[in-house]
Amino acid sequence: MKKKKILNPIKITKPTPIEELKNFGRKIKVFLKRDDLNGLLISGNKIRKLEYLIADARNKKCDTIITCGAAQSNHCRTTIAFCKILGYDCHLFLRTKDKPEYTGNLLLDELLGATIRFITPEEYQNRMEIMADYAKSLKGKKAYIIPEGGSNEIGALGYVDCMREMAGFIKKEKVEAVYCAVGSGGTYSGLLLGKKLLQVPVELNGVIVCDTIEYFTNKILEICTRAIDKFNFKIKVDVPDINLIDGFVGEGYGIPYPEEIETIKMLAKKGILLEPVYTGKAFYGMLKDMEKRRYKKVLFIHTGGIFSIFAYARDLI
Ligand SMILES: Cc1ncc(COP(=O)(O)O)c(C=O)c1O
């Protein structure tokens, strides 16, 4: 069977800058890939995945997007913002235990005009079936379902692009390691595919912010294997290529802890805003991990997510 060529994305963002973290006061140089500044409503990492996923939806002549996530999902907020630009309908299935507060991303989802359905954590286990049934119920519409976090072999292509943007810098500056948050695995998968495709000599360290190393190793392997197969990439990805760091989840997804909050406050004083769900845990995890390594230069991917800080005001002050 003929393999598919790589998809043409709907590019609405520009390459993001790489900056050195100034006044850091440590021997190691830390650079930031400022994906938090990228074009669409300062979206963060999700837009890169959606540039490919929504291109796929458009190729399939879909006019409606359905996706899911936590009530404060950055991915869901970015999806509705992207849909508004293209004039697509957008339906969100948001996971919540209690009645959620309309703040942060959820407030934006509502303002941007998403159709929102709240589901319990138990129902969320069957999210793909729930979304598929719902898609069938939308008469006269052709729906495209995007999985949690936009993390599949198509969404991951967005982070191949990110690695392409960083490859020259990494080689020139001799950056030894790239760190990122791992929340649904797509960002890490794309970076890993990009590293292999472009032969970038750098270690790729993902700090998990939920679930387990085993869960993410399998998920990343699956996303990479599907991408290699679908797009006929001439590379191999195996378990030893996947370098994940545990120990920074705390009590669970979206639950901050004191060291993380201190890290967020420290960075805020340097003009960089992290948030408690992903980048706060990942940056703190990077600082602790670096103590065990001999790196001189590292690069942290700032994957954005700024709006969720408003939902954590009580933890942050
Ligand atoms: C701000 C932010 N950073 C990092 C991540 C993690 O990326 P991924 O889901 O691709 O692992 C996410 C989403 O999960 C996010 O919203």
The ligand as an SDF file (V2000), in Angstrom:
LIG
                    3D

 16 16  0  0  0  0  0  0  0  0999 V2000
    0.8510   24.1370   28.9410 C   0  0  0  0  0  0  0  0  0  0  0  0
    1.0950   22.7180   28.6230 C   0  0  0  0  0  0  0  0  0  0  0  0
    2.3580   22.2540   28.6830 N   0  0  0  0  0  0  0  0  0  0  0  0
    2.6480   20.9590   28.4270 C   0  0  0  0  0  0  0  0  0  0  0  0
    1.6620   20.0610   28.0990 C   0  0  0  0  0  0  0  0  0  0  0  0
    2.0500   18.6540   27.8640 C   0  0  0  0  0  0  0  0  0  0  0  0
    2.0800   18.3640   26.5040 O   0  0  0  0  0  0  0  0  0  0  0  0
    1.5950   16.9300   26.0000 P   0  0  0  0  0  0  0  0  0  0  0  0
    0.1440   16.8270   26.3430 O   0  0  0  0  0  0  0  0  0  0  0  0
    1.8170   16.9830   24.5390 O   0  0  0  0  0  0  0  0  0  0  0  0
    2.4110   15.9070   26.7000 O   0  0  0  0  0  0  0  0  0  0  0  0
    0.3240   20.5040   28.0120 C   0  0  0  0  0  0  0  0  0  0  0  0
   -0.8010   19.6050   27.6900 C   0  0  0  0  0  0  0  0  0  0  0  0
   -0.9590   18.4980   28.0900 O   0  0  0  0  0  0  0  0  0  0  0  0
    0.0330   21.8690   28.2760 C   0  0  0  0  0  0  0  0  0  0  0  0
   -1.2200   22.3490   28.2080 O   0  0  0  0  0  0  0  0  0  0  0  0
  1  2  1  0
  2  3  1  0
  2 15  2  0
  3  4  2  0
  4  5  1  0
  5  6  1  0
  5 12  2  0
  6  7  1  0
  7  8  1  0
  8  9  2  0
  8 10  1  0
  8 11  1  0
 12 13  1  0
 12 15  1  0
 13 14  2  0
 15 16  1  0
M  END
$$$$
